[in-house]
Amino acid sequence: MNKPAVKVVKPMPSEIVDIEKFVEISGRAEHCAIKRAKDVVKLKLRTAKRLYTLKVEPTKAEEVIKKLQCEIREI
């Protein structure tokens, strides 16, 4: 079995803690996936090169979602 000559390494996801930075990144994102749990809402921005994650309280989540500049997907 032949192994490829070049191994492609995907970058690890990055967790963002600053809401304003997350909103700024959303301008170049393909979409934002929203995963809701009981005590936390995870917002995941997919850009061409990387996945960015923001964890917020459910009370703040809707406020952040309204500011995003990309397609929204509930998962």
N, CA, C and O atoms as CSV, one atom per row, in Angstrom:
chain,resi,resn,atom,element,x,y,z
A,1,MET,N,N,0.841,-1.176,0.000
A,1,MET,CA,C,0.000,0.000,0.000
A,1,MET,C,C,0.884,1.236,0.000
A,1,MET,O,O,1.763,1.376,0.851
A,2,ASN,N,N,0.658,2.122,-0.940
A,2,ASN,CA,C,1.463,3.333,-1.048
A,2,ASN,C,C,0.946,4.423,-0.129
A,2,ASN,O,O,-0.258,4.658,-0.038
A,3,LYS,N,N,1.865,5.079,0.546
A,3,LYS,CA,C,1.512,6.211,1.396
A,3,LYS,C,C,1.700,7.485,0.589
A,3,LYS,O,O,2.597,7.560,-0.251
A,4,PRO,N,N,0.864,8.488,0.833
A,4,PRO,CA,C,1.043,9.743,0.097
A,4,PRO,C,C,2.358,10.409,0.476
A,4,PRO,O,O,2.828,10.287,1.607
A,5,ALA,N,N,2.946,11.117,-0.490
A,5,ALA,CA,C,4.230,11.782,-0.268
A,5,ALA,C,C,4.090,12.965,0.680
A,5,ALA,O,O,5.023,13.291,1.414
A,6,VAL,N,N,2.934,13.602,0.665
A,6,VAL,CA,C,2.711,14.773,1.512
A,6,VAL,C,C,1.523,14.494,2.419
A,6,VAL,O,O,0.457,14.088,1.956
A,7,LYS,N,N,1.711,14.710,3.692
A,7,LYS,CA,C,0.626,14.530,4.644
A,7,LYS,C,C,-0.027,15.885,4.909
A,7,LYS,O,O,0.647,16.837,5.302
A,8,VAL,N,N,-1.331,15.967,4.693
A,8,VAL,CA,C,-2.059,17.210,4.905
A,8,VAL,C,C,-2.499,17.255,6.365
A,8,VAL,O,O,-3.191,16.359,6.849
A,9,VAL,N,N,-2.083,18.315,7.056
A,9,VAL,CA,C,-2.449,18.492,8.455
A,9,VAL,C,C,-3.414,19.667,8.554
A,9,VAL,O,O,-3.080,20.792,8.184
A,10,LYS,N,N,-4.609,19.393,9.054
A,10,LYS,CA,C,-5.596,20.453,9.218
A,10,LYS,C,C,-5.330,21.166,10.537
A,10,LYS,O,O,-5.012,20.521,11.535
A,11,PRO,N,N,-5.458,22.495,10.551
A,11,PRO,CA,C,-5.248,23.233,11.795
A,11,PRO,C,C,-6.323,22.894,12.817
A,11,PRO,O,O,-7.454,22.567,12.459
A,12,MET,N,N,-5.964,22.972,14.076
A,12,MET,CA,C,-6.902,22.699,15.160
A,12,MET,C,C,-7.914,23.844,15.255
A,12,MET,O,O,-7.607,24.981,14.898
A,13,PRO,N,N,-9.117,23.538,15.739
A,13,PRO,CA,C,-10.093,24.611,15.965
A,13,PRO,C,C,-9.579,25.587,17.020
A,13,PRO,O,O,-8.812,25.208,17.905
A,14,SER,N,N,-10.003,26.830,16.921
A,14,SER,CA,C,-9.594,27.857,17.871
A,14,SER,C,C,-10.802,28.325,18.664
A,14,SER,O,O,-11.867,28.575,18.098
A,15,GLU,N,N,-10.633,28.443,19.987
A,15,GLU,CA,C,-11.701,28.988,20.811
A,15,GLU,C,C,-11.478,30.481,20.986
A,15,GLU,O,O,-10.393,30.913,21.376
A,16,ILE,N,N,-12.504,31.264,20.697
A,16,ILE,CA,C,-12.458,32.709,20.836
A,16,ILE,C,C,-13.232,33.068,22.112
A,16,ILE,O,O,-14.302,32.514,22.365
A,17,VAL,N,N,-12.702,33.978,22.899
A,17,VAL,CA,C,-13.393,34.392,24.121
A,17,VAL,C,C,-13.962,35.804,24.004
A,17,VAL,O,O,-14.806,36.191,24.813
A,18,ASP,N,N,-13.522,36.576,23.022
A,18,ASP,CA,C,-13.980,37.949,22.824
A,18,ASP,C,C,-15.120,37.961,21.796
A,18,ASP,O,O,-14.929,37.560,20.648
A,19,ILE,N,N,-16.297,38.420,22.212
A,19,ILE,CA,C,-17.472,38.418,21.337
A,19,ILE,C,C,-17.263,39.318,20.131
A,19,ILE,O,O,-17.633,38.945,19.018
A,20,GLU,N,N,-16.678,40.497,20.327
A,20,GLU,CA,C,-16.463,41.430,19.213
A,20,GLU,C,C,-15.519,40.841,18.166
A,20,GLU,O,O,-15.740,41.028,16.969
A,21,LYS,N,N,-14.485,40.142,18.589
A,21,LYS,CA,C,-13.552,39.485,17.662
A,21,LYS,C,C,-14.295,38.405,16.862
A,21,LYS,O,O,-14.083,38.257,15.659
A,22,PHE,N,N,-15.167,37.655,17.545
A,22,PHE,CA,C,-15.947,36.601,16.894
A,22,PHE,C,C,-16.852,37.194,15.813
A,22,PHE,O,O,-16.953,36.644,14.717
A,23,VAL,N,N,-17.507,38.312,16.122
A,23,VAL,CA,C,-18.384,38.978,15.157
A,23,VAL,C,C,-17.567,39.477,13.959
A,23,VAL,O,O,-18.020,39.400,12.817
A,24,GLU,N,N,-16.374,39.984,14.227
A,24,GLU,CA,C,-15.486,40.454,13.155
A,24,GLU,C,C,-15.108,39.304,12.221
A,24,GLU,O,O,-15.121,39.471,11.002
A,25,ILE,N,N,-14.773,38.149,12.775
A,25,ILE,CA,C,-14.397,36.974,11.976
A,25,ILE,C,C,-15.584,36.492,11.146
A,25,ILE,O,O,-15.393,35.949,10.057
A,26,SER,N,N,-16.807,36.681,11.645
A,26,SER,CA,C,-17.990,36.206,10.928
A,26,SER,C,C,-18.141,36.865,9.552
A,26,SER,O,O,-18.833,36.333,8.684
A,27,GLY,N,N,-17.507,38.001,9.354
A,27,GLY,CA,C,-17.558,38.666,8.059
A,27,GLY,C,C,-16.900,37.875,6.953
A,27,GLY,O,O,-17.263,38.032,5.787
A,28,ARG,N,N,-15.945,37.032,7.285
A,28,ARG,CA,C,-15.279,36.218,6.266
A,28,ARG,C,C,-15.604,34.722,6.393
A,28,ARG,O,O,-14.995,33.892,5.718
A,29,ALA,N,N,-16.561,34.388,7.256
A,29,ALA,CA,C,-16.938,32.987,7.469
A,29,ALA,C,C,-17.940,32.514,6.418
A,29,ALA,O,O,-18.704,33.303,5.861
A,30,GLU,N,N,-17.916,31.207,6.163
A,30,GLU,CA,C,-18.873,30.608,5.239
A,30,GLU,C,C,-20.235,30.441,5.907
A,30,GLU,O,O,-21.270,30.714,5.299
A,31,HIS,N,N,-20.225,29.986,7.178
A,31,HIS,CA,C,-21.462,29.826,7.929
A,31,HIS,C,C,-21.155,29.751,9.424
A,31,HIS,O,O,-20.003,29.601,9.832
A,32,CYS,N,N,-22.203,29.857,10.222
A,32,CYS,CA,C,-22.097,29.717,11.671
A,32,CYS,C,C,-23.052,28.610,12.096
A,32,CYS,O,O,-24.254,28.695,11.847
A,33,ALA,N,N,-22.522,27.576,12.733
A,33,ALA,CA,C,-23.339,26.489,13.258
A,33,ALA,C,C,-23.609,26.775,14.733
A,33,ALA,O,O,-22.700,27.122,15.487
A,34,ILE,N,N,-24.862,26.626,15.129
A,34,ILE,CA,C,-25.263,26.910,16.503
A,34,ILE,C,C,-25.682,25.606,17.162
A,34,ILE,O,O,-26.572,24.907,16.679
A,35,LYS,N,N,-25.022,25.289,18.281
A,35,LYS,CA,C,-25.356,24.083,19.039
A,35,LYS,C,C,-25.792,24.518,20.430
A,35,LYS,O,O,-25.020,25.109,21.185
A,36,ARG,N,N,-27.047,24.214,20.755
A,36,ARG,CA,C,-27.609,24.636,22.039
A,36,ARG,C,C,-27.625,23.471,23.024
A,36,ARG,O,O,-28.088,22.378,22.698
A,37,ALA,N,N,-27.112,23.714,24.237
A,37,ALA,CA,C,-27.185,22.766,25.342
A,37,ALA,C,C,-27.967,23.452,26.464
A,37,ALA,O,O,-28.411,24.589,26.302
A,38,LYS,N,N,-28.136,22.779,27.581
A,38,LYS,CA,C,-28.921,23.357,28.678
A,38,LYS,C,C,-28.281,24.613,29.257
A,38,LYS,O,O,-28.966,25.605,29.504
A,39,ASP,N,N,-26.979,24.571,29.472
A,39,ASP,CA,C,-26.316,25.674,30.173
A,39,ASP,C,C,-25.380,26.498,29.311
A,39,ASP,O,O,-24.814,27.478,29.796
A,40,VAL,N,N,-25.197,26.137,28.050
A,40,VAL,CA,C,-24.276,26.869,27.178
A,40,VAL,C,C,-24.722,26.749,25.721
A,40,VAL,O,O,-25.323,25.754,25.316
A,41,VAL,N,N,-24.411,27.789,24.946
A,41,VAL,CA,C,-24.654,27.766,23.498
A,41,VAL,C,C,-23.297,27.889,22.828
A,41,VAL,O,O,-22.532,28.807,23.124
A,42,LYS,N,N,-22.997,26.956,21.918
A,42,LYS,CA,C,-21.736,26.990,21.184
A,42,LYS,C,C,-22.002,27.532,19.785
A,42,LYS,O,O,-22.865,27.034,19.063
A,43,LEU,N,N,-21.249,28.555,19.419
A,43,LEU,CA,C,-21.319,29.141,18.081
A,43,LEU,C,C,-20.033,28.768,17.361
A,43,LEU,O,O,-18.938,29.034,17.856
A,44,LYS,N,N,-20.166,28.153,16.195
A,44,LYS,CA,C,-18.994,27.657,15.466
A,44,LYS,C,C,-18.938,28.299,14.089
A,44,LYS,O,O,-19.797,28.054,13.242
A,45,LEU,N,N,-17.918,29.121,13.875
A,45,LEU,CA,C,-17.717,29.771,12.579
A,45,LEU,C,C,-16.788,28.939,11.716
A,45,LEU,O,O,-15.699,28.571,12.156
A,46,ARG,N,N,-17.200,28.638,10.497
A,46,ARG,CA,C,-16.362,27.905,9.554
A,46,ARG,C,C,-15.835,28.889,8.525
A,46,ARG,O,O,-16.598,29.462,7.747
A,47,THR,N,N,-14.513,29.081,8.530
A,47,THR,CA,C,-13.873,29.875,7.487
A,47,THR,C,C,-13.185,28.904,6.537
A,47,THR,O,O,-13.239,27.691,6.741
A,48,ALA,N,N,-12.551,29.421,5.520
A,48,ALA,CA,C,-11.887,28.563,4.539
A,48,ALA,C,C,-10.764,27.742,5.169
A,48,ALA,O,O,-10.508,26.613,4.749
A,49,LYS,N,N,-10.097,28.302,6.170
A,49,LYS,CA,C,-8.935,27.621,6.737
A,49,LYS,C,C,-9.147,27.055,8.134
A,49,LYS,O,O,-8.424,26.141,8.532
A,50,ARG,N,N,-10.103,27.561,8.883
A,50,ARG,CA,C,-10.159,27.224,10.297
A,50,ARG,C,C,-11.595,27.233,10.830
A,50,ARG,O,O,-12.492,27.826,10.230
A,51,LEU,N,N,-11.791,26.565,11.963
A,51,LEU,CA,C,-13.054,26.575,12.685
A,51,LEU,C,C,-12.841,27.360,13.975
A,51,LEU,O,O,-11.923,27.068,14.741
A,52,TYR,N,N,-13.688,28.355,14.212
A,52,TYR,CA,C,-13.612,29.173,15.417
A,52,TYR,C,C,-14.845,28.897,16.264
A,52,TYR,O,O,-15.956,28.820,15.738
A,53,THR,N,N,-14.657,28.749,17.573
A,53,THR,CA,C,-15.755,28.432,18.480
A,53,THR,C,C,-15.874,29.494,19.563
A,53,THR,O,O,-14.870,29.979,20.085
A,54,LEU,N,N,-17.104,29.848,19.894
A,54,LEU,CA,C,-17.400,30.771,20.986
A,54,LEU,C,C,-18.461,30.118,21.858
A,54,LEU,O,O,-19.487,29.664,21.351
A,55,LYS,N,N,-18.222,30.066,23.169
A,55,LYS,CA,C,-19.204,29.541,24.112
A,55,LYS,C,C,-19.811,30.720,24.866
A,55,LYS,O,O,-19.092,31.530,25.451
A,56,VAL,N,N,-21.147,30.807,24.847
A,56,VAL,CA,C,-21.840,31.887,25.548
A,56,VAL,C,C,-23.032,31.332,26.324
A,56,VAL,O,O,-23.501,30.221,26.073
A,57,GLU,N,N,-23.504,32.131,27.266
A,57,GLU,CA,C,-24.701,31.778,28.026
A,57,GLU,C,C,-25.914,31.890,27.108
A,57,GLU,O,O,-25.920,32.713,26.193
A,58,PRO,N,N,-26.936,31.077,27.340
A,58,PRO,CA,C,-28.128,31.149,26.482
A,58,PRO,C,C,-28.776,32.532,26.446
A,58,PRO,O,O,-29.375,32.901,25.435
A,59,THR,N,N,-28.669,33.297,27.524
A,59,THR,CA,C,-29.270,34.631,27.545
A,59,THR,C,C,-28.550,35.606,26.616
A,59,THR,O,O,-29.177,36.523,26.085
A,60,LYS,N,N,-27.248,35.427,26.412
A,60,LYS,CA,C,-26.469,36.311,25.544
A,60,LYS,C,C,-26.429,35.828,24.098
A,60,LYS,O,O,-26.070,36.593,23.202
A,61,ALA,N,N,-26.790,34.575,23.861
A,61,ALA,CA,C,-26.623,33.968,22.541
A,61,ALA,C,C,-27.399,34.700,21.452
A,61,ALA,O,O,-26.842,34.975,20.389
A,62,GLU,N,N,-28.663,35.020,21.687
A,62,GLU,CA,C,-29.477,35.673,20.658
A,62,GLU,C,C,-28.910,37.034,20.284
A,62,GLU,O,O,-28.952,37.433,19.121
A,63,GLU,N,N,-28.385,37.737,21.264
A,63,GLU,CA,C,-27.768,39.044,21.016
A,63,GLU,C,C,-26.564,38.913,20.076
A,63,GLU,O,O,-26.387,39.728,19.170
A,64,VAL,N,N,-25.743,37.891,20.293
A,64,VAL,CA,C,-24.564,37.654,19.461
A,64,VAL,C,C,-24.983,37.201,18.065
A,64,VAL,O,O,-24.415,37.651,17.070
A,65,ILE,N,N,-25.972,36.315,17.987
A,65,ILE,CA,C,-26.417,35.765,16.704
A,65,ILE,C,C,-26.928,36.882,15.789
A,65,ILE,O,O,-26.703,36.832,14.579
A,66,LYS,N,N,-27.600,37.872,16.338
A,66,LYS,CA,C,-28.117,38.987,15.539
A,66,LYS,C,C,-27.009,39.806,14.898
A,66,LYS,O,O,-27.222,40.430,13.858
A,67,LYS,N,N,-25.821,39.812,15.510
A,67,LYS,CA,C,-24.694,40.599,15.000
A,67,LYS,C,C,-23.897,39.873,13.908
A,67,LYS,O,O,-23.136,40.511,13.181
A,68,LEU,N,N,-24.058,38.557,13.784
A,68,LEU,CA,C,-23.251,37.774,12.848
A,68,LEU,C,C,-23.561,38.146,11.408
A,68,LEU,O,O,-24.696,38.480,11.066
A,69,GLN,N,N,-22.521,38.081,10.561
A,69,GLN,CA,C,-22.620,38.525,9.172
A,69,GLN,C,C,-22.517,37.373,8.180
A,69,GLN,O,O,-22.052,37.555,7.054
A,70,CYS,N,N,-22.951,36.187,8.601
A,70,CYS,CA,C,-22.864,35.017,7.704
A,70,CYS,C,C,-24.122,34.174,7.864
A,70,CYS,O,O,-24.991,34.482,8.679
A,71,GLU,N,N,-24.206,33.103,7.071
A,71,GLU,CA,C,-25.340,32.185,7.132
A,71,GLU,C,C,-25.388,31.508,8.504
A,71,GLU,O,O,-24.347,31.154,9.057
A,72,ILE,N,N,-26.583,31.329,9.050
A,72,ILE,CA,C,-26.763,30.704,10.361
A,72,ILE,C,C,-27.366,29.318,10.154
A,72,ILE,O,O,-28.336,29.157,9.413
A,73,ARG,N,N,-26.776,28.309,10.821
A,73,ARG,CA,C,-27.287,26.931,10.764
A,73,ARG,C,C,-27.457,26.393,12.173
A,73,ARG,O,O,-26.508,26.390,12.958
A,74,GLU,N,N,-28.647,25.942,12.497
A,74,GLU,CA,C,-28.907,25.296,13.798
A,74,GLU,C,C,-28.568,23.807,13.664
A,74,GLU,O,O,-29.009,23.139,12.728
A,75,ILE,N,N,-27.778,23.302,14.616
A,75,ILE,CA,C,-27.481,21.866,14.600
A,75,ILE,C,C,-27.909,21.220,15.895
A,75,ILE,O,O,-27.740,20.013,16.068
